[in-house]
């Protein structure tokens, strides 16, 4: 129990907090997608011809017939009103990691003063928010502010039922009046179209006459922390920065390895069940829940879905986690590193591509050496990640994710691919010129008759790899927990499209010269391994040896910070990539560099201001009070003949003086001006961040010296272990 009154009150409020009752949702089938305007709902309430037109657009990517919009709008409105909705919102994803929404009522006032509910096809298809009030990298300004939202029919509309009422949400894209994408969804849809076009071209070269549209799929594993709201409310850093800027490590952290997959705390499991019920109603297939490695850390993982829908659902998962946490007296922290000294949180993006006719194109089958289709697509991924690895690093760059990458808890900032022993052997055979077979998977025999024998996987799992093949998909493990998955998906789709186009060009040239198809495929794959095999690494990505080898021998880049990574977006070859695949124009790409670099600088400046403020107004006064009490006590003891040295008060005084000296340095550095945004970012990374860490070092040392009843901030021990 804390001796500090404020912290003691927080702990008491947790102990006395009434339990949130556990709901009994009933059959999953009855709950599933209950709040979604799904295809089955459309079929019930739309004329047959309208439904078939809409279904064709959703399932095959055919152009939307705008003439059906009025009929769909009325049906959608009636369905939402029957659910209790009075408002609707065009929901979109600006160049932040958040969701944007403006609520408009269905109400329409008539000439006689009466009102009716109204929702037209025009309103369904198009909205008009202010384009200048969102990050736009200079595309929009206050006097050129018009922006548009446009209905994305491929992602289903839904109602969100909260304590504040029911609202109909319509997923949309967000563009400027001049047509530039101001959001994350538009490039994702474009990248998927580019990838589908290139994949179709390759599949037809491989002999397939019937090829359905190819789509990317995504399943994102979401890690997060839960802290009691009573603690978070008295931590300014958690409220404003999403992470602790101060805090001494507790005696026990994660060193016992007893939290991962441990028994889920009762209160947390009730929260999880509440989250899952909400997600099921929204048609989000939450599949897995468990304790993560760090105390107070947990994970939720959905089943894979089409990438565009999965991206929308990922945003909803973060929203539901945050809002439901409040109901249960928690704060959900999606920051990549909310607590120093223990693992941070990531979002592992499992990505694959496939279609209805050829299936999963990244499934190697039992004999990958003989699966030309898989080898071509896997080879295309290898080429793409090697050629555009810096782009992969740039799309997961953020001030918060910099804390994780390369910290022996997450993959390094060097982008490499893990294939596993079986696939590595197959590609080694291709490189040597003769392919003879695939390593067998083998069988796991545990030596106990009552335990089953089961087949082993073809390869191990390498948690140190940022981009690992895991059986029938690639897992991008470097994505941050609070980030949108759209950026990584755009990058993966686009580099795959580029590589597939290149492979198609190579195959067409060889086939045109009379080379037999299998020989042509082998030759192209051999060239890929020769020119791009340097990106494949199956070893320990945490090791110093790998970092040196990757940079010095293999020519891979180690972009340690966001300040190093974001300028990649300005490289000509990256601009050429996005322009060629028609995913981002040069203006759109440039706007993203401007927006993300500004966010990086602002993020660090906010944290620096918080460090200065908290050190001056919270930690310094606590240290001074303790020194005053200590000095008074020492004088009193000396007065009665009890000799007591001044070492303790001297140590606290020295730490306090050093802390305030660093605070003054940090304050001075905050007044600097810069000639370019790149220079400003590097200054934040190389000067501001280290000074913040220096202030923290002294403050955390003070926490270990100052009397507990005088320390004002909830401690790591309290926040991580009291649930």
N, C-alpha and C positions, 0 to 999 in steps of 0.2 A: 504494500500500500504506500502510495506517495505521501511524503510529508508536506508537499506544497498544496495549499488550499484549493487552487484552481484545478490542479491535476487530480486531487483527491475527490473533488466534486464530480469530475468527469468519470472517474472509475466508479463512484457510487451510482451515478446515473445509468451506467452500463449494467451494474448488478441489479438495479431496480427496474430496468427496462422491461415492459410487458412483452411476452412472446407474441410474434406474429403467427396467427393460426395457419396451420398447413391446410391448403385446399386439396380437395379430392376431385380432380378434373374428370374422372370417368374414362371411357374408352378413348384411346388415341385417335381412332378413326373418326369419332364424333367431334373431336377438338380440332383436327388437322385443317389448316387453311380456312377456318371458320370466318375470319375477318378479311379474306382476300376475294377480290372480284376475279375469280379464277375462270378458266375455260368452261368448267362445268356450270358455273353461275351464268356466264355469258350465254351458253347454249340454252339455258332455261328461259332467259328473258329477252333474247334477241331473235329477230326473224332469221330463218334458216340461211337465206342468202347473205345477210349481213354477218352472221356468225362465221360462215365459211370463208368470207373475204378476210375477216379479222384473224381467223385461225391460220389461214395461209400466210399472212404477214408474220405472225408470231412464230410459226414452226419452220417456215422456209426462208424467211427474210425477204419475201416479196414486197414491193412498194405498197405503202399504205394507201388505200382508197379513201381519200378525204371525204368523199360524198357520203360515207356511212357514219361520219362523226356525230351528226345530230342524233341519230337513232341510238348510237352507243352512249352518248352523253346522257340522254333521258334515262336509259336503262341503268347506267351507273349511278346517277343521282337517286333514282327511286330505290335502288338496292342500298345505298349509303343511308338514306333517310330512314329506311326500315330498320337500319342498325342503330338509329339514334343520332345520326350526324346532322348538324346544321351548317357546318362549314366544310370547305374543301381547300386543298393547298397543292400548288405545283411544287413538288419537292425536288431540289437539285443539289449538286455537290460542287461548290465553288473551289477555288484553288487554296483551300484550307483542308484540314482533315475533318471538318465538321459538315453537318447537313444544314441547308438553308430552306426555310419555309415561310410563306406569308399566307395567313388564313383569310379567306374570303367567304362571305355567307352566300347561301343559296337564295336568300331573300331578294325579292324584286317588288318594289312599290308600284302599284298601279295608279292610274289617273284619278280614281275615286278614293284613293287613300288606303285601299286594301292591299294586302300583300299575297304573293304566291311564291312557291319555290321554283327557281329557274336555273337551268344549266345547259348552255347551248354547245353545239359541236365546236364552234369557233373558240369558246372559252376552254373547252377540253383540250383542243389541239395546241393552243397558243396562249401564253401569258406574257406580261411585260413588266418585269422587275427593273430596278435601277442597276445598270451595269457598272456604274462608277463606284458604288459603295462596297464592292467586293474586291479582293486582290485581283489585279488584271495586268500588272506589269506595264502600265502606260497605254493600254489599248483603249481604255475609256477614261474620260475626265468629267468633271462636274458639269461642264457645258456641252459635253458629248456623252450623255449618260445612258441613252436608251439601250436596253438589253431585252432579249426574248427568251422565254422558256418554251420548249416544244415537247409534246407528249411522246414518250418512249413506249410504244405499244408492246414491246417485247418484255418489259418488266411489269408485273401485274400491279394494278392499283389496290389499295387496301384501306381499311379504317383502323385508326388507332384509338382504342378505348382506354382513357385515363380518368383519374379522379376529376380532371378539369373538363371532361366531356368527350364526345366522339367527333373525330375529324376524318374526312376522306383525303387520302394522300395519293397523288398522281405522280409517279416518277417521270422526270423530264430531263432534257438537256438544256444547257444555258449558253447562249451565244450573244455576241454583240450585234448592234444594228448593222455593222459592216460585215457580219458573218463569221467573225473569229470565235473559236471555242473559248469560253471563259470558265469551263468546268472540267471535271475529271471523266465524266461519262462519254462525252462526244469523242475524244480520242480513243477511248476503249472500244466503242462501237466501230470506229474507223479501222483500228488495228485488227479487230477480229475479221472484218471484211477483207482486209489486205491479206491476212494469213489464210483465210478460206480460199481466196482466189489463187494464191501461190500453191497451196496444198492440193487444190483440185488439179492444177496444171501438172504437178508431179505425179499424182495418183493416176492420171490418164496416161502419162508416159510409162507408168509401171504396168499398164495393160487393163486398167479398170474402165469399162465403158459407162457404167452407171456410178456416179459419184454425188452423194448428197452434200449439202453445204457443211463445211467443216467448222466446228466451234471449239473454242478453248473452254476448259472447265477449271473450276477453282474450289478448293476446300481449305479454309484458313483457320488454323489453330490459334485461338485468342487467349493470351495470358493476361492476367490482371491481379492487382492487389486489392484487398478489402481492409479498410481502417475504420474504426468506429467514429461516427460523426462527432461525438463528444470530444475526441482528441483532435480531429482534423479542424474543428471550428476554432481552436485556439492555437493553430499553427499557420501563421500568415503565408509561409512558404508553400504548404500544401494547398491552401486556398487559391493562391495566385500563380504559382509555378507548377503545381502538380507533383512536386517532389520536395524532399527535405533538403534544405540547403545547409542545415546543421544537424548534428546528432552523433553522439558517441556510440560506437558499436556495443551491443549487449554482450554479456559473458557467453551466452549461447546464441549462435546464429543458425547456420545450416550445416555445421561441421559434422553432426551426427548422421546426416543423410536420412533422417527419420520423418521428414515432412512429405517428401515426394511419394505419391500414391498412398499416403497415410489415411487414417480414418478422417473423413470430412467432419469438421465441427458441426454440431447440431444446428446452431443458428445459421451457419453458412449454407448447410444443405437445404434448409427451408428457403433461404434466398435463392439458391440455385433452382429449386423446383418451381418457384414463382417465376423466375426468368424463363425457364423452359416452357411453362404453360403459355406465357405471352408469345414466345417465339413460335410455338406450334400453331397458335391461332393465326399468326402472320405467315404461315407456310414456310417457316425457316427450320430446316431439319437438324436441330441440335442433336448430336449423336453421343458425345463423350463429355464427362465432367470428372475432374480429379484435383487433388492437391498438387501443386507444383513444388519445385525444389526449395524455394525460400519460404520461411515462415510467413504466413499471411498471404501467400501467393497461390493462385488457382488458375484453372484452364477450362475453357469450353471450346469444343470443336464440332462444327457442323459437318454433315455429309456433303460431298461435292455437288456443285450445280453448274449450270452454264455461267461463264465468267461474268457476264453483264449482270445477271440476276444475283450471283454470289457477291459481287461488289456492292450492290444495293443492300443485300441482306447483311453484309458485314457492317455497314454503317448502322443499320437497324440494331444489330447485336450490341454495338457499343452504346447506342442510345438506351436500349432496354436495360443493359447492365447498370448504367449510371442512374437512371430514373428508379429502377427497382431497388437499388442499393439504398436510396434515400428512404424509401418506405420501410426498410428493415433497419434503419438507424446506422447504415454504413455510408462511407464514401468509397466509390470504386475508382481506383487509380489506374489509368491506362498509360501513364508515363513510362518510358522505357527504363528508367532508373530512379524509382522513387526513394530508394534507401541505399546508402553507400554500404559497401562491405558484404552485401549478399547479392544473389542473382537479380538481374533486371528482367523485364518482360519483353517478349518478342511476339511476332505473329507469323507463324510458319505457313507460307503460301504453297499449297500443293497444286501443281499446274500440269494439265495434260491437254491433248487435242484429239479430236475424233469426230465421227459422224455416224449417221444411221446405217450407212451401207458398208463401210469398212471397219467400224468399231473404233476402239481406242488405238490410235496410231503410235502410241508410245508403249504398247504392250509387247514385250519381246517374245512371249510364248515360251514353250519348253525348249526350243532349239533356236536361240537368237541368231546363231551363225548362219542359219538358212532362211531367216526372216528378212528378206531384202527390204520390204516396206518399212519395218521397224528401224533397220540399220540406216536407211536414208534419212528418216526423220530424226533419229538420234544424232546422226552425223551432222545434220543441219543445226541442231541445238548446240553441239560442240563448236562448230564454226562460228555461230552467232555469239555465243558467250565469250569466246576468245577475242573475236574482232571488236565486240562492243561491251566488253567487261566494264570499262569505265562508266558506260551509261547505266549498267546494272547497279553500280555503286552510287551513281548520282540520284537515281530514283528512290533510293531508300535513305538519302542523306537528310539529316535534321539535327538540330542542336541536341535533342534528347537522345536520339539513336547513337550519337557519337560516344555516349557513355558506355554503351554495350559492346560495340564492334571492336574486336581485338582484345577484349578484357578477360580472356580465358573463361568466359561464361557464354559467349556467343561467337559466331564465326568471325574470322578476321576480316578486315576491310579489303583484303586481297580477294578478288573474285576468281574462284576456281570451281571445277566440276568433280564430283565424286561419282564414279561409275560402278564400283564394286568389282570383285575379282573376276566374276564370270564375263561381264561385258568388257572389262579391261583386256582380258585374254583374247576375246573375239576381235577387238580392234587391233591388238598387237599382231594377230594372225593376218589381218587384212593388210597391215603395214608391211609385213614380211613377204607378202605376195601369195601365200597359200593358206586357205581356210579349211581346216580339217574337222572341226567340231566345237561343241560347247561343253564347258565343265558341267558335270552333273550336280544337281542341287544336293543330293545326299539325303540321308534319313537320320533323324534325331532319335537315338535309343538311350533312354535314361537309366537302363540297367535294372529296372524294377518291372516285374511282369505285369503288375496291376496298373502301371502307367502306360498310356498309349504311345506308340511310335508315330511320328509325324514328319512330313517332309520339311527339310531346312530351306530357308530362303537362299536364292542364288548368291546373294552378297550380304555382307554385314551392314550395319548402319553407322555412318560416320557423322557424329554430332558436331564435329569441328568444321565441317564443310559448309560453305555458304549456299551451295547449289548442288544438291545430292540426288542421284537417281535412287528411287525407293520402290522398285518393283514394276510399276506401270505408270510412273509420273516422275516429275522432278519437284523437289521440295526446296523452295527459296527460303532459307532460314534466317536471312539477314534483315528481313522486314521488321520494322518497329511495331510495338503493340498498339500505339495510338495512331498509326498511319492508315490511310486509305490503301486498299489493295489495288486500286485502279492503276496507279502509276507503275508498279511492278508488272502488272498484267499487260499494260500497254507496251512496256519495254520488251517483255518476253514474246508477245505476239508479233511485234514489229521486227525484231531481230530474226525470228523464225521465218517470217515472210521473206525477208531479204535473203536469207540463206537458201530457202527453198527455190526462190527465183534464180539464184546463182546456180544451184544444182540442176534445175530444169534447163538452163542455158547450156551447161556442160553436157548433160545427157543428150539434148537435142543435137548438139554439134557432133558428138561421137556417133549417135545413131545415124545421123545424116551422112557420116563418113563410112557407114557400113559396119560399124562395130556392133557385135551382138549385145543385147540388153544387159545380161548378167555381167558380161565383161566390162561394159560401160559403167555399170553401178560400182563394181569393184574398183575400177580405176579412179572414179570420182571420190569414193570413200578413202582410198589410199592417199589421194592428194589432201583430203581434209585432215587426216591424221598426221601427215607429214607437216602440213603448214599450221595446224591449229591444235595439235595434240599437247602442246605445252600447257594448256589450260586444265588438263586432266591431272588430278592429284588425289590419290587414295589414302595418303598418310595423315599424320597429325597436323591439322591446320593451326594449332596453337603454338607449335614449336618454333624456336628462333631459327633453327636450320631451314625450315620451310620458308620463312619470311625472307631469309637471305637468298635462298635458291630461287624463289619466285621472282624476285626483283633482279638479281644479278645474273642468273643463268637463263631464266625463261622469259624475261622481259615483261612480266606482269606488273601492273601499277599497284602501289600501296597508297591509296588515297585515304589517309588516316582521319581526316576531319571533313566536315561539310564544306568548310572553306576551300579545301583541296578538290572536293568532288563536284560541286555545283558548276564551276567554270567549264566542265566537260560539255555542258549543254550549249556552250558557245563554239565548240569545235566544228569546223566545216564538215567533217565526215559524219558527224551526228546530224547536222542540219540536212545534209544530202540524204541520209537514211530516211528521215521522217518525210522529206519532200518527195522522194522517189516512191515511197509506199503510200503517200497521200494520207498520212496520219496527222501530222502537224505542219503548218506552214512555217516559214522562217519567222514571221511575226509572232505566231502562237508560241513557238519554241522560245523565242527571245523573251516573251512575256512571262513564261514560266521561270526562266532564270531570274528575272527581276523580282517576281513575286516571292520566290522561295528564298532568295538571298536576303531580301528585306525581312522576311519572317525569321530567318536565322539570326540576323543582327538584333532585331527587336526582342526575340526570345532571350538572348544572352543579356541584353541591356536590362530587361525586366528583372531577371535573376540577380544581376549585379546591384541594381537599386534595392532589391529586397535584402541582399546580404548586408549592404551598408545600413539600411534602416533597422533590421533586426539586431545587428551587432551593436548599434548605437543605443537603441531604445529598449531592448529586451535583455541582451546578454551583458552588456557593460553595466547597467544598473544593478543586475543581480550580483555580479562580481564585486562591485563597490560595496554593496550592502554586506556581503559576506566578509570582505576585508575589514569593514568597520566593526562588525560583530566580533571577528576574530581578534582584532587589535584590542578591543575593549576587554575581551575575555583574558587575553594574555596579560594586560596591565593589571587586571583584578587578581589574577593568580600570582603575579609577581609581588603584588601588594601584601599578600598573606604569606609570602616566603616560598611559594612554589615556583621554582624556576621552569620556565617554558620558553623554548627558543622561538625565533620569529621566522623559521625556515618556511613554514606553511604560508604565512601571509606574504612573504617575499616572493615565493613561487607564483602565487595567484597574481600578485602585483606585476611581475615580469610578463606573465602570459597576457594579462589585460593590456599592458602597455604595448606589447608586440602586436596584439590583435588590432588595437586602435591605430597603430602605425600603419599596418597593412590596409585598414579601412581608409585612412587618409590617402594612401597611394592609389587605391582603387578609385576613390572619388576624383582624384586629379586626372586619372586616365580616362574617365568618362567624359571629359570635356574636349577631347581631341577631335579634330576634323580631318577629313580624308578626301583624296582626289578621285578615288574610284570605289565602287562597291566591293571589288575584289580585295583591295587594300584594307577596307573596313572589316571585311569578314576575317581576313588573316589576323588583324589586330585583336578581334574578339577571341579568336582561337588561341593565339600565341601569347597574349598579354592579359586580357580581361579574365579569361577562364582560370589561368594559373594564379592570379591575384585573389580571385574568389576562393580557390582551394586553399590558399595561404591563410586567409581570414578564417576559414572553416577549421583548419588544423589547430589554430590557437583556441578557437571557441570550443571545439570538441574536447581539447585538453582541459579547458576550464570546467566543462561539465563534469569531468572526473574529479575535480578538486572542490567545487562549490557545494555547500551543504544541500542535501536533497530538498529540504523544505523551502529553500530560496530559489531553486532552479525552476524557471517559469514555463519551460516548454515541455510538453509530453515527450517522454523518452522513447527510444527505439524498443526497449523492453516492453513498455506499456502498449505501444501502438501495434507491435508485431504479435504479441502473445495474448493480449486480453481481447477476447472475442465474445 
